[in-house]
Amino acid sequence: MATTVNSDLIIYNDEAQTAYLERIQDNLDVFNASSNGAIVLDNELIQGDFRKRAFYKLGGGLEHRDVNSDGKVTAKKIGAGEAVGVKAPWKYGPYQTTEEAFKRRGRAVDEFSQIIGADVADATIEGFIEYATGALKAAIGSNAAMVVSANIETDGKKTLTRGMRKFGDKFGRIALWVMHSSAYFDIVDEAIANKVYEEAGVVIYGGLPGTLGKPVLVTDKAPVDAIFGLLPNAVVITESQAPGFRSYDVNDEENLAIGYRAEGTVNIDVLGYSWKESTGGTNPTLAAVGSAANWVKHSDSNKVTAGVMINLTATPPVGG
């Protein structure tokens, strides 16, 4: 009696997983280079529901020393804090197709897995960015001291300097602006409208798009009504467990079919902020990650937190 072995079958998992791994690595490399280190997409195995890291809190400074005194001095304590990131689960699919759908087109059935593998890699990057912008809006939004309002039409380039002012003398730390495409083009339009010089048909514009020498990440996954000015490592999105891929046969329908699905997790860490276990819990949805009630600032100084959020208003903000 003959026995079926692997070489007798088409195994779809390897095709899909190979396509995924190749595509995801390319995507990660390109994105991390483009984001100037402000939004970091990484992969590292992380155990548990949270990533918790302790750090020292000092913040000391120089004081006057009296060279003529023999008095006692009072010792100071150093403190400690805890940074908490959270793990969020995701799924993809399932997608199914009949074998006939590919055979009738003269295509190999395993092409289905190759297509799916590439698509899940692209969907993963988009999902990572959505988690990143959601967490940034929530975490920074929970800290009123790092939120400002501006109106692009009236403020022009000052829209961005309103945010930079929050960092005081450390404004140079801002590594990246993140904004929705509509906000980006509003800034471009404003730069074109407010031209600096025009003579005999020659026009000099006041910068394009006037982002003050900082790179811009334009993504429609960002909030349409906000701009982020981010420090390096403002948010780290880590693929924290080996993603699972599963192809399966569908044998209880009229036509032979195959299916495919995937699942995985991401850990979300926001610079200077911690996930609040008491309100956010474990295994949060994207909506929970994007809720300000679930994040709290743990850094003493606002100048070493993730960044600033500029809320875009339809009318000029109070105070001009």
N, C-alpha and C positions, 0 to 999 in steps of 0.2 A: 504494500500500500504506500502510495506516494505521500509525502508530508510537505506542506507549504512552508517555505522559508522566506526570509526577508527579501532575497534576490528575486523572488517571484512577484513581489508586490511593488506598488508605487507608494512610497512613504512621504506624506506631505509635510510633516512637521519640520524636517530638515530644510526643505526648500524655503519655507516661510521664515524659519528662525534665522537662516543664513542671510536672507534678504533683509530681515529686520536688523540684524547685528551690523551688517555693512552700512546700511542707510543711517541708522541711529548714530554710529560713530562719526560719520561724515557730518551729520547735522549738528552734533555736539561741538565738534571742532570749529565749524564755521560760526555757530552762534556765540560760543565763548570768546572767540576772537573779535567778533563784531560788537559785543556788549561792553568791551573795555573793562572786563572784570567786575562789573557792577552786579549783573545777574549771572550767577554761575550754575550751570547744569552739569551734574556730576553723577557718577555711579560708584556706590560703595555699600557693602553689606552692613546693615545696621539692625541690631536686635531690638525687640520690644516695640512698644507703642510710641515711645518718645526718645529723643536724644537729649540727655541732660549733661551739661558741662559746668563745673564750678570754676570760678575765677576770683582773684583777689581784688579788693576794693581799697585803694589807698587815697589818691588825690591829695597828697601832701604838698607842702610848699616851703620855701625858705623863710626863716624868721630871724629877727635881730638877735644877736648873741652879745651879752654884756660881758666884756672882758674883765671888768672890775668886780664881778659878782661871784660869790661862792654859794649861792642859793641852790636849793634842790630843783630839779626839773621833773615835770610830770610826764610819765610815759604815755604814749598814744597806742591805741590798738589798731591793728589792721582788720578789715572786714572781709567778708566773702559774699559772693552772689552766685546765682544759678541761672544759666541760660537754658531754656527749654524749647526744643523744636518738636514738631508733631509729625506722625506718620499718617498718610491718607491713602486709602486703597482706590484703585481704578480698574475698570474693565473695558474690553473692546469686543464688539460683536455680540452674539455670534452671527456670522454670515454663512449662508448656504447657497449652493448652486447644484443643478443637475449636471451629471457628466455629459449628457446630451448637448447642453448649451455650449460647451467648448468643442466637442467632437464635431458638431454640425458646422462649426466655423473653421474646421480643419486645424484646431489648436490642441496641443497636449493638455490633458486635464491638470497636470501639475502646475501649469501656468497660473491657475487660481491661487495657489499658495504663494507663488512669487509675488503676484499683485498684492495680495493681502499683507504679506510681510513688509513690503515697501510702504504700504499705506499706514499700517499700524505704527511704523517708525515716524512718519510725518505727523500722525495724529498725536503721538506721544510728545513730540516737541511742542506742538500747539497746546496740548494739555498742560505741559510743564510751565509754559509762559502764562497760561490762564491761572494756574495756581500761584505763580510768582506775583502777578499783578494784583490778584485778589488779596493775597496776604499783605502786600505792601500797602494797599489802600486801607485795609483794616488796621494793621499795626500802626502805621504813621497816623492814621485818622484817630486812633485812640489817644494820641498825644497832641493836644491842642496847640502846644508851643511850636510844633513843626508843621502847622497847617496855615496857609495864607490863601487869600482870594485875589483874583485878578480878572480883568476883562481885556482880551487881546485887542479888541477894536480901539479902546481908549488908552490902554497901557503900552501897546506895541512891544518893543523889546524889553521894557520894564516888567513885563509879565514874568520873565525869568529872573530878573534881578530881585524882584519881590521875594522869590524863594531863596535866592543866594544870600540875602541879608540875614536869614535865620542862622547861618553858619558863622556870621561875623568875620573875624580874621582868618577863619578856616574855610572860607568859601571855595578855595582852590581844590579842596578835597572832592568836590563834585566831579564824578567821572563820566556820568551819562545822564542824558535826558530821555525819559520814556513818555511817549504820548500816543494818543489815537491819531489816525491819519487825518481826521477832520481838524483837530487842533494844529497839527503840523501845517496843513495847507492854509489855515487861518493865519498862522505866523508868516508863511511865505507870501500870502496875499497882502498882509500888512507891510511887509518889507518892500513889496513892489509898489504899493500905493504911496508909501512915504519915501519916494526917491530923494536922493540927496542933491542931484544936479542934473539938469537937462539943458542942452544947448545944441542947436542945429541937428536935432535928431539923435544926439549921443546922450545916453542915459547912464548915470552911475547910481546904482542902488545901494542902500545902506545895509549891506550884508544879506546873505542868503543861507538859511532863513533867519539869520540873526540869533544864533544859539550860543554866541559868546565863546566860540572856539571849542565847544564841547560836542562830542558825537551824539547822535540822536537815534534811538531805537523807535521806529514807527511800527506799531502793531495794533490791529483792530481788536485784539484781546484786552487792550488797556481800556480803562474807563473813558468814555467820550467826554466827560466833564472834568478831567483832572490831568495834570502833568506832574511827573515825578522827577526830582533831581536827586540822583543816587550816588552814594559813596561806593568805593570798591567793596565787594563782598556784601552788598546790601541785602541780598537774598540768595540763599543757596538751595537749589532744588536737587535732591539726590535720589536717583533710582536705587532704593535701599534694600530691595530683595530681588533675586533673580526672577525676571518676568517669566510667566508660565504661558506656553503655547500649546494648543490642543486642536488637532484635526480629528474628525470623526466621520464615520460612514453613516449615511441615512438610508436604512434598508426597509422602512415601513411605509414608503410612499410609492406611487405608481412608477416613478422613474428613479433609477439609482442616483444618489446625490451624495455630496460631501459637505462638511461644515468646518468652520474654523472660528476659534475664539482665543482671546488672550486676556491676561490679568497681571497686575503688578501693584507696586506701592511707590509712593514718593515721600521723602522726608522734607519738611519745609522749615528752614531756619532763617530768621530775620534779624539782622544786625541790631543789637541793642534792645530787642524785644523778646518776650517769652510767651509761649502758649499757656493759657490759663486752663489747667486741667479741671478746675472746679466748675467752670462754665462750658468749656468746649468739649471735655471728655475725650474719648478715644475714637478712632476711625471716623474722623470728621468728613462731612460732605464738602463740596466746593463752596456752598453757601455758608457753612460754618467757618471755613477758613477765611472767608471774606467778611466775617462779622467782627467789628471793632470790640465787641464785648468779650471776645475770646483771646485778646492779646493785651499785654501790659508791658510798659517800659521797665527794664531792669538796669539800664545804664544811668549813672549819675549825671552825665553830661549829654545834652542833646547833640553836641557836635560830633559825637562818635556813634550816633545811631544811623539807621539805614539811609535816611535822607529827608527831604522835604516834599510835601504835597501841595501843589498849587491848584486850588479849586477854581474852575473857570465859571464865571458868572455871566448871565445875560445882560446885566446892567453893571455899571462901574461900582466897585466895592465902596463901602462907607469909608470916608477918609481919603478918597482919591486914589 
